């Protein structure tokens, strides 16, 4: 049976009114919509929001980080068999973290040929620029809440988990299509507008809609390729192989069947959770993450088979870190200067990590556990639509450091 209301909310006590109002705006042209329990306020579309459209694609719903997602694999190693500190050193040496960082190792993948050949009606000079960015950043992780983690499961098996998307390539594609939506040329400067502005939608029956659909497919393939490469490279460092893998986007649009109709379903910060489908949900740098599996039922159908992608923020980055100014040096580099204190003491977070035996590299106050809801509480509201298959305790966490300038943190 269909939803009994236009917007289905899971975990209502955990979601604030501005987020709900923003989702109501996004759902006006949609057939069905839902908020997951980790939902929080976002740019033009809440993180943790899902909408089913009959004939539209939502740029705002996909967001700037097209095809951001998670991959987790179980290795054949036990945690106690591994020199974790040495492995973490090698991951830091090989994998690039931060905005605009280039991969130290050249990554070849067929998706780069697709980018070279893509015809989205954009100038050749812009396409070359996109290809150069995509080539240099393939296999890099980025900043913000993106990570490479090592975990221990219930049996002490070592897992690898990663979280990132299509990097600067996807961001540039999004800006290009925002320009088209504003009547400008792809590559022109755009005005991003207010946070609560109506979502940017493309009609699928228009050339722009079809071009955006192709761009999503390419960026999605690119993001998968990047996560695959990072995980495989870490497996090489460990000199082992994976015997179990979970991989999915959580910022994307899919063509799906719901309630006897075909829709284009956009999920922003939502993990697809169809019956039997598994997903990796990260928590924070100190608490357990999980592998979940979708379960059929009314709750699952009402959320369009969607669940959380993380714990969900409760503190903004500004609240956590305080007022920070970035001073630009003569060489173009930026130096972080603290103007006013924030609400989170990251030194205390590091102490907790050490006490728990977690090797924490990078990160900052804006990614500390205090900034997030409690994942187990969030998941409890979805107990009828998912089941937990594995619990993963972090033993190693690597993120871009707080000294990395990042204008695009979500």
Beta strands, then each sheet from edge to edge (+ up, - down):
strand 1: 7-9
strand 2: 32-40
strand 3: 47-53
strand 4: 56-58
strand 5: 69-78
strand 6: 147-152
strand 7: 157-164
strand 8: 201-203
strand 9: 242-249
strand 10: 251-258
strand 11: 261-268
strand 12: 270-272
strand 13: 278-281
strand 14: 289-294
strand 15: 306-308
strand 16: 323-328
strand 17: 334-340
strand 18: 359-363
strand 19: 386-401
sheet 1: 1+ 2+ 3- 11+ 10-
sheet 2: 4+ 8-
sheet 3: 9+ 5- 7+ 6- 19+ 14- 13+
sheet 4: 9+ 5- 7+ 6- 19+ 18+
sheet 5: 12+ 15-
sheet 6: 16+ 17-
end
